[in-house]
């Protein structure tokens, strides 16, 4: 506690140039609260690799999956606010954490985290196994209405954006689907390819190659407007569910009370990395576009996003793992 208070006090003092220049002087750990192979993991590794090269210090990705990202995220909150432990977060991870950290629903991200920047906020792809006899959203809804809960959809966990996107789809389309949660997007996609589940609202980062290879069918994107990466794929909204919109964001966080000069240095470095042509091209191949923000902008973005999904969770009586613990 003393160390945290000391760091907080130091953060309010004028920045000593030597302190900024000295960070980082050792390895940094980047926690990814999902299994390897998912969107959070892929984008986190892109940023970690470039930070390592830029700062000549290892940035080591550590996967801590479980409880829809909640296990790794809640453990991260207890990390020292010194800039040497970072979190590659996502919609689902913050939803899982907010349910436990602020069970009254009044979540304020800055009480638990120091936001750095959004990395990407792409729409999801609604993809189905080729064996599903639907080639459009209208046909999918018709199938779902004929046999409630006969169609299954996978997600990276209860409360993850891939789950909440499906829950919003059920609500707006007045259908019942069978939700099958996994410990990450990667394992869910594996079962989708194998036909053990029927469909998924997935980050394009993990399914784009499978769609291109004909191993999955993409029926729609979940954004409010068509994605520039998938201009020929309609949105869910224009396919029969007006007003439907869902994006899954990915962004970098530090523990609460991390000194401002560290947050600012991280923000500047990551924003610069996201502006590099090679990184833009790598993200584009994954269907993601850099969405840099200032730390304050990112904090507001998170709070608004959590509030939106918290409302749906309450309306649909969704129980987030670890809530209240």
N, C-alpha and C positions, 0 to 999 in steps of 0.2 A: 504493500500500500504506500509506504514511504517513497519507494522508487517511482511509482506512478505519479504521486503528488509532485515529486521533484521534477519529473519530465514535463508535467503540465505547467509548472511555474516557469521552467526554462523556455517553454514554447511561447510564453507571453513576452519574453525579453527580446530586444532588438537582435536580429540575426547576426551572429559572428561569421564573417566570410569563411574563416577556417573550418567552422562546423559544417557548413554546406559543402565545402570542397572535400571534406573528409568522408562524407557519406556517398556510397557505401565502401567500407574498408574490409568487408568479409562477405561470406556467402549469404544469400537471401533465400528464404524458403517461400514458395508460392503454393498455398493450399488450394487444391481443387476438390470441392466436396462431393464429387461424383466419380463414377468408375472411368477408367481410361476409354478413349474412343468417342466420347460424346462431344457436343458442341463446346461446352465449357472447357473441357480438357484440350481440345484441338486449338482453340483460340488462345488459351492460357499458354500453351507451349510455344506458339508463335511469338507472343510477347516476351516470354521468359528467355527464349533463345536470343532475341535481339538485345534485350537488356544485358544479358551476359556478355555479348560481343561488345556492346557500347561501353559498359562500365568495367570490363575485365575482371568481373567477379561472378562466380557461379550463381545462377538463379535456378534453384532445384524445385521441380514440380513434385508435390506430394499429394497423391490421391487419397482422400478420406471419405469414401462413400457411405451412404446409409441415411435412412429417414428423410428421403427426398432432398438431400443436401443439408439437412438440419444438424446431423452429428458433427460434421466437419466445421460448419459455420458457427455453431454454438461453442465448440471447443476453441475456435479462433478468437472469439471475443475475449478470452482470458490471456491471449498472447501479449507479450510486452510491446508497448507502443513506441518501438524504436526504429521502425522501418525495415526490420530484418525478417518479419513474417507478414506476408501479404495474402490476400484472398482473391481468387478469381471467382467472382460470384455470378449469380444468375437470378432470374425471376423466382424460380422454385426455391433456391437456397434461402433467399430473403424471406419468402413466405413461410417456410418451415421455421426459420429462426424467429420471425416476428410473432408467430403463434405462441412460442415458448417465452420469449423475452418480454412481450407486451400482450399478455392474454386478454387485457381489457380492450384491445383493438386500437389503442392510441399509440401507434408506433412512430417513433422519431428516430430516424437512422443515425443521427449524430450522437445519440446517447450511447450507442454501441459500436459505431464504426466511424472511420474517417474516409469518406468517399474520395476517390482519386479521379476516375473518368470512366464513362461508358466506352467499351471497345466496339460493340456492335449491337444493334437492336433490330434484327431482321424478322420478317414474318416467318411463320412456320409453313411447311408443306403438309397438306393432308394427303398422305400416301396410303395405298392399299395393296395387299398381296394380289398378284395377277389372277388368283383363283376367285377373288370376290367379283360377283357378276354385276358390277356397277362401273360405269365409265363417266359418270357425272355426279355432282352433288345431289341433283334431283333423284337419280336412280339409287343413290346410296340411302337417302332419306326414305324412299319407298321401301327398300329392303328392310331397313331398321324398323319401320312401322308395321310391316307384315309380321315380323318375329321379334318382339321386344327382347333385348339382351342376348340375342343370338349372335350379333356382331360384337367382336371384342376389339378394344383399342388399348395399346400399350403406352406406357409413359415412363419417365425416369423417376417416378415416385409420386406418392400422394402429395398434392399441393404444388408439384412442379408445374411449370408453364405448359408442358406437354399434356398434363392431366387437366389443368384448369381450362385450356383451350378446348378439350373434349367435353368438359362439363358445361362450358358456355354453349357449345354446339348442341348438346342434348337439350339444354334449356330453350334455346332459340328455335330448334327444329321440332321440339315436342316429341323426342324419341328417347328410348332407353337403350344404352349400350353397356357392355360388360367391361369394366375397367380392370386392367391387369398392370399393377405397378411393378417396376424393376428398380434396381439400385443405380441405374444410369441409363442414358440413351443408347449406348453401345449394345448392352445385352438385349434391350428391347428390339432394336433393329435386327439383331441376329435372329430372334424368334419370329419377327415379321417376315424376314426373308425365307425362313423355314416353314412358314404357314401355320405356326402355332398360335399366332394372333392374326387378326384380319386387317387392322388399320392402325394408323398412328398420326398424331400431329407432331411432326418432327422438325428439329432445326435442319435446314437444308444442308448444313455442313456435313451431316452424317448420312444423308440419303441421296444427295444429288447424283453421285456416281452410279448408284443402283438404279435410279430412274433412267439415266442415260443408257444404261446397259439393258433396259427392259425387264429388270428383275423386280421392279416395283412400278405401280401406276400412280402418277401424281394427278389428283383430281382438282385441287385448288390450292391457293395460297391464303393465308389468314390475315393479311394486312388490309388496311382500309382501301388501298389502291393496289393495282398490279405492281409486282416487283420488276425492276428493270432487268434483273437476272433471269426472270421467267416470264417474259412479256406475252407468251402464248398460253399461259396457264391462268384461268380466270380466278378471281377472288371468291371466297365463300359468300361474301355479301352480294356480289353480282350474279351468283348462281342460285339464288332463291332465299337467302337469309339476309335481307337488308339490315344494315347496322352492325353486323357481326364484324369484330376486329380483335385481333390478338397478336402481339409480338412477344418474342422472348429475348430479353436483353442479357448481355454479358458485360461485366465491368469489374474494375479493380478497386479493392478496398484495403485500407489499413485499419488496425485497431483504433478505437476511440482515443483521443488525446495524443495521437501521434503529432510531434512538432510540425508546425505549419511549413517550415522550410523543407522538411522531408516530403510532405504531401505535395508541395509545389514543385519540388525537383522531380518527383515521380511523375506528376501530371505532365510537366514539360517534356520529359523523356518519352513517355508513352505516346503522347500526342504527336511528337516528332516521328516516332517509329511508325505510327499509323498513316503518316503522310508520305512514307517511302513507297516508291512505285512497286518494288518487289513485294512488300507486305500487302499493298492494295491488290496486286494481282493474285497473290496467294489467297487472300480473303475472298476475292471475286470468284475464284474457282470453287470456293465452298459456299457461294451464294450469300456472302456477308459483305457489308459495306461499312467502313470505319465511321463511327458516330461520336467523335471527340466532344467532350464537354469540360467546363471548369468544375472544380470540386463542388462549388455551391450549386451549380446547375444540376450536377449529378445527384446531389442530396435531395433537391426538390423533385427530381424525376423519380427517384426511388420511393419517396413518401407518397407521391400521387399514384404510382403503380401499385404499391402495397394496399393502399386504400381501395382502389378499384377491385382488386381480387379478393380482399377481405370481405367486401360487400357480397360478392358472389358466393364465397364460402359460407357466409351466414345464411344467405337465402336458400342455398341448396343443402344445408346441413352437412357440409363436408368436414370431417374430423381430421385435422392435420396432426401427424405423428409428433409426439412430444409436447403438444400444447399444454401449457401450464406447468411444465416441468423445468 
